[in-house]
């Protein structure tokens, strides 16, 4: 298992007013000994607009190779196009094509997407039909990404609709494409399976928590974000991302199961919205390495 860290940790939330440049993040991760970097596709990092040409993307890939950093994935910016709105289909697929081109050019094996819609923004009457519409869209999107050998990864979370365990399973079933996978963020998994945060209608949790959630999604997970949870929401919107070992997740118990996920090659440490993410780079890697070695004390 290889370990990366998501560059968005240094441009979102507390870092949004003073983002760390992408190259500076990459150099710091290289010096710390990471195997790779997961790329933020939001401004001011690696957007299609910032790297518009094949030459500019080759230069980016070359810089990362020189730093001995592989690319574990790409988090594309779809915030301008809500995928559950039917009239957005063509715009969404065009934006997806542009981001897939970036992935293919720089050698990213995967691209992250989400459901776009906030919890509570879809009426009871429309809920099931919107889920089905999104599944149809992602079936097509997964096929388009697959033509460029880019895996499409759906990251569920409390900040977006369709976040109950049963809904995640149903949406993936309905999309029914071999190139659409679930991105399993351990903090989001805790908030969705143990807390039942921001769910539509009656709350749904799993008695076995995150471990049961992993079993429920067996064969569907294509990537892992490794992060702890204290059981709270950041800004009352999405999961608070705690430093590893400082939350409620039982990582020594979960680690063997996470390591055994078929086809998953990376653990991406996700410090999104952590106010001291820059100071957690080395300690987070050390924690992950200890987990991989069978200890997290």
C-alpha positions as CSV (number, residue, x, y, z in Angstrom):
1,X,0.0,0.0,0.0
2,X,1.3,3.4,-1.0
3,X,0.6,6.6,0.9
4,X,-0.2,10.1,-0.5
5,X,-1.7,13.3,0.8
6,X,-4.4,15.5,-0.8
7,X,-3.2,18.9,-1.8
8,X,-6.6,20.5,-1.2
9,X,-5.8,20.5,2.6
10,X,-3.6,23.6,1.9
11,X,-6.1,25.6,-0.2
12,X,-9.5,24.9,1.4
13,X,-11.1,26.1,4.6
14,X,-8.5,27.8,7.0
15,X,-6.0,27.9,4.1
16,X,-8.4,29.5,1.6
17,X,-7.1,33.1,2.3
18,X,-3.5,32.1,2.1
19,X,-3.2,28.9,0.0
20,X,0.1,27.1,-0.2
21,X,1.2,26.9,-3.9
22,X,0.9,23.4,-5.4
23,X,4.6,23.1,-6.1
24,X,5.5,24.0,-2.5
25,X,3.1,21.3,-1.3
26,X,4.6,18.7,-3.6
27,X,8.2,19.6,-2.4
28,X,7.2,19.3,1.2
29,X,5.5,15.9,0.7
30,X,8.6,14.7,-1.2
31,X,10.9,15.8,1.6
32,X,8.6,14.1,4.1
33,X,8.9,10.8,2.3
34,X,5.4,10.3,0.8
35,X,4.9,8.0,-2.1
36,X,2.6,10.3,-3.9
37,X,0.3,13.3,-4.0
38,X,-3.4,13.5,-4.6
39,X,-4.1,16.6,-6.7
40,X,-6.7,19.3,-6.0
41,X,-8.4,20.3,-9.2
42,X,-9.8,23.5,-7.7
43,X,-8.2,26.9,-7.9
44,X,-5.4,27.8,-7.2
45,X,-4.0,24.3,-7.7
46,X,-4.2,22.1,-10.9
47,X,-7.2,23.2,-12.9
48,X,-7.8,22.7,-16.6
49,X,-7.5,26.5,-17.0
50,X,-4.2,26.7,-15.1
51,X,-2.7,23.9,-17.2
52,X,-4.5,24.3,-20.5
53,X,-2.0,22.7,-22.9
54,X,-0.3,19.3,-23.2
55,X,3.1,20.9,-22.7
56,X,2.0,22.5,-19.4
57,X,0.7,19.2,-18.1
58,X,3.8,17.4,-19.2
59,X,5.9,19.9,-17.2
60,X,3.7,19.3,-14.2
61,X,4.1,15.5,-14.5
62,X,7.8,15.9,-15.0
63,X,8.1,18.1,-11.9
64,X,6.4,15.4,-9.8
65,X,8.6,12.6,-11.2
66,X,11.7,14.6,-10.3
67,X,10.3,14.8,-6.8
68,X,9.7,11.0,-6.8
69,X,6.0,11.6,-6.3
70,X,3.4,9.5,-8.0
71,X,-0.1,10.7,-8.5
72,X,-2.8,8.8,-6.5
73,X,-5.8,10.7,-7.9
74,X,-7.3,13.9,-9.1
75,X,-10.2,15.8,-7.3
76,X,-12.0,17.7,-10.1
77,X,-14.0,20.8,-9.6
78,X,-17.6,20.2,-10.6
79,X,-19.0,22.9,-8.2
80,X,-20.4,25.0,-11.1
81,X,-22.6,22.1,-12.4
82,X,-25.0,20.3,-10.1
83,X,-25.3,16.8,-11.6
84,X,-28.8,16.1,-10.2
85,X,-30.3,18.8,-12.3
86,X,-31.4,17.2,-15.6
87,X,-30.7,20.3,-17.7
88,X,-27.1,20.2,-16.6
89,X,-26.3,16.8,-18.2
90,X,-24.5,18.1,-21.3
91,X,-22.5,20.7,-19.3
92,X,-21.6,18.1,-16.7
93,X,-20.3,15.7,-19.3
94,X,-18.4,18.4,-21.1
95,X,-16.7,19.4,-17.9
96,X,-16.0,15.8,-17.1
97,X,-14.3,15.3,-20.5
98,X,-12.0,18.3,-19.9
99,X,-11.0,17.0,-16.5
100,X,-10.5,13.5,-17.8
101,X,-8.1,15.0,-20.4
102,X,-6.1,16.5,-17.5
103,X,-6.0,13.1,-15.7
104,X,-4.9,11.3,-18.9
105,X,-2.2,14.0,-19.6
106,X,-0.6,13.9,-16.2
107,X,-1.1,10.2,-15.5
108,X,-3.7,10.3,-12.8
109,X,-5.3,6.9,-12.4
110,X,-8.6,8.2,-11.1
111,X,-10.9,11.2,-10.7
112,X,-13.2,12.1,-7.8
113,X,-16.8,13.2,-8.1
114,X,-19.7,13.9,-5.7
115,X,-23.4,14.2,-5.9
116,X,-23.3,18.0,-5.9
117,X,-26.7,18.6,-4.2
118,X,-26.8,19.7,-0.6
119,X,-28.8,17.6,1.9
120,X,-32.3,19.0,2.1
121,X,-32.3,20.5,-1.3
122,X,-34.3,17.6,-2.9
123,X,-37.9,17.2,-2.1
124,X,-39.4,13.9,-0.9
125,X,-41.4,13.6,-4.2
126,X,-38.2,14.0,-6.4
127,X,-35.8,12.1,-4.2
128,X,-35.9,8.7,-5.8
129,X,-36.1,10.0,-9.4
130,X,-33.1,12.3,-8.8
131,X,-31.1,9.4,-7.5
132,X,-32.0,7.4,-10.6
133,X,-31.2,10.3,-12.9
134,X,-27.8,10.7,-11.3
135,X,-27.1,7.0,-11.6
136,X,-27.8,7.2,-15.4
137,X,-25.5,10.2,-15.7
138,X,-22.7,8.5,-13.8
139,X,-23.1,5.4,-15.9
140,X,-22.3,7.5,-19.0
141,X,-19.6,9.5,-17.2
142,X,-17.9,6.3,-16.1
143,X,-17.8,5.0,-19.6
144,X,-16.3,8.2,-20.9
145,X,-13.6,8.2,-18.2
146,X,-12.9,4.6,-18.8
147,X,-11.9,5.2,-22.4
148,X,-8.9,7.1,-21.1
149,X,-8.2,4.5,-18.4
150,X,-9.3,6.9,-15.6
151,X,-11.4,5.4,-12.8
152,X,-14.4,7.4,-11.7
153,X,-14.6,7.7,-7.9
154,X,-17.7,8.8,-6.0
155,X,-16.9,10.2,-2.6
156,X,-20.0,10.1,-0.4
157,X,-20.2,12.5,2.6
158,X,-22.6,14.3,4.9
159,X,-22.2,17.5,2.9
160,X,-23.9,16.0,-0.2
161,X,-27.2,14.2,-0.8
162,X,-27.6,10.4,-0.9
163,X,-25.4,9.7,2.0
164,X,-27.2,6.9,3.8
165,X,-25.5,3.5,3.6
166,X,-28.5,2.0,1.7
167,X,-28.6,5.0,-0.7
168,X,-24.9,4.7,-1.5
169,X,-25.4,1.0,-2.3
170,X,-28.5,1.7,-4.3
171,X,-27.0,4.5,-6.4
172,X,-23.9,2.4,-7.2
173,X,-26.2,-0.5,-8.1
174,X,-28.3,1.7,-10.4
175,X,-25.3,3.3,-12.1
176,X,-24.1,-0.3,-12.8
177,X,-20.8,0.4,-14.5
178,X,-17.5,-1.4,-13.9
179,X,-15.5,1.9,-14.0
180,X,-17.5,3.6,-11.3
181,X,-16.1,3.0,-7.8
182,X,-16.8,4.3,-4.3
183,X,-14.2,6.5,-2.6
184,X,-14.2,5.4,1.0
185,X,-13.2,8.3,3.3
186,X,-13.0,7.0,6.8
187,X,-14.2,10.1,8.5
188,X,-17.2,10.4,6.1
189,X,-17.8,6.7,6.7
190,X,-18.0,7.3,10.4
191,X,-20.4,10.2,10.1
192,X,-22.7,8.3,7.7
193,X,-22.7,4.9,9.3
194,X,-22.3,5.7,13.0
195,X,-23.7,9.3,13.5
196,X,-26.2,9.4,10.6
197,X,-25.4,13.0,9.9
198,X,-27.5,15.2,7.5
199,X,-29.5,12.3,6.1
200,X,-32.8,12.6,4.2
201,X,-35.7,11.6,6.4
202,X,-35.2,9.1,9.1
203,X,-31.5,8.6,10.2
204,X,-29.9,5.4,9.1
205,X,-26.9,3.9,10.9
206,X,-25.1,0.5,11.0
207,X,-24.8,-1.4,14.2
208,X,-21.2,-2.5,13.2
209,X,-20.2,1.0,12.2
210,X,-17.4,1.6,9.8
211,X,-16.3,-2.0,9.7
212,X,-19.8,-3.1,8.7
213,X,-19.9,-0.3,6.1
214,X,-16.7,-1.7,4.6
215,X,-18.4,-5.1,4.3
216,X,-21.5,-3.6,2.8
217,X,-19.5,-2.0,0.1
218,X,-17.2,-4.9,-0.6
219,X,-16.1,-5.1,-4.2
220,X,-17.2,-1.5,-4.9
221,X,-14.4,0.5,-3.2
222,X,-11.8,1.9,-5.5
223,X,-9.8,4.3,-3.3
224,X,-9.4,5.2,0.4
225,X,-9.0,8.5,2.1
226,X,-7.5,8.0,5.5
227,X,-8.6,10.5,8.2
228,X,-10.0,10.5,11.7
229,X,-13.4,11.8,13.0
230,X,-14.5,13.2,16.3
231,X,-18.1,12.7,15.4
232,X,-18.8,16.3,14.6
233,X,-19.5,18.4,11.5
234,X,-17.2,21.1,10.1
235,X,-19.2,24.3,9.7
236,X,-22.4,22.2,10.2
237,X,-21.8,20.9,6.6
238,X,-19.5,18.0,6.3
239,X,-17.3,15.7,8.4
240,X,-14.7,17.3,10.6
241,X,-11.3,15.9,9.6
242,X,-9.2,15.2,12.7
243,X,-5.5,14.3,12.8
244,X,-5.0,10.5,12.6
245,X,-5.2,8.9,16.0
246,X,-7.0,11.9,17.6
247,X,-10.6,10.8,16.9
248,X,-13.0,8.0,17.4
249,X,-12.0,5.6,14.6
250,X,-10.5,2.2,15.6
251,X,-7.7,2.2,13.0
252,X,-5.8,-0.8,14.3
253,X,-9.0,-2.9,13.8
254,X,-9.8,-1.3,10.5
255,X,-6.3,-1.3,9.0
256,X,-6.1,-5.0,7.9
257,X,-9.5,-4.7,6.2
258,X,-8.5,-1.5,4.4
259,X,-5.3,-3.1,3.3
260,X,-7.1,-6.1,1.9
261,X,-9.5,-4.1,-0.4
262,X,-9.1,-5.6,-3.8
263,X,-7.7,-3.2,-6.4
264,X,-6.9,-0.4,-3.9
265,X,-3.3,0.7,-4.1
266,X,-3.3,4.0,-2.2
267,X,-4.2,5.4,1.2
268,X,-4.6,9.1,0.7
269,X,-4.3,11.1,3.9
270,X,-7.0,13.8,3.9
271,X,-6.5,16.8,6.2
272,X,-9.2,18.9,4.5
273,X,-10.3,21.9,6.7
274,X,-7.7,21.0,9.3
275,X,-6.4,24.3,10.6
276,X,-2.9,22.9,11.2
277,X,-2.6,20.6,8.3
278,X,0.8,21.9,7.3
279,X,2.1,20.8,10.7
280,X,0.5,17.3,10.5
281,X,2.3,16.2,7.3
282,X,5.1,14.2,8.9
283,X,3.1,12.8,11.8
284,X,0.3,11.7,9.6
285,X,2.7,9.7,7.4
286,X,4.3,8.2,10.4
287,X,0.8,7.1,11.7
288,X,-0.1,5.5,8.4
289,X,3.3,3.7,8.2
290,X,2.7,2.3,11.6
291,X,-0.7,1.1,10.6
292,X,0.8,-0.6,7.6
293,X,3.3,-2.2,9.9
294,X,0.6,-3.4,12.2
295,X,0.8,-0.8,15.0
296,X,-0.7,2.6,15.5
297,X,0.4,3.4,19.1
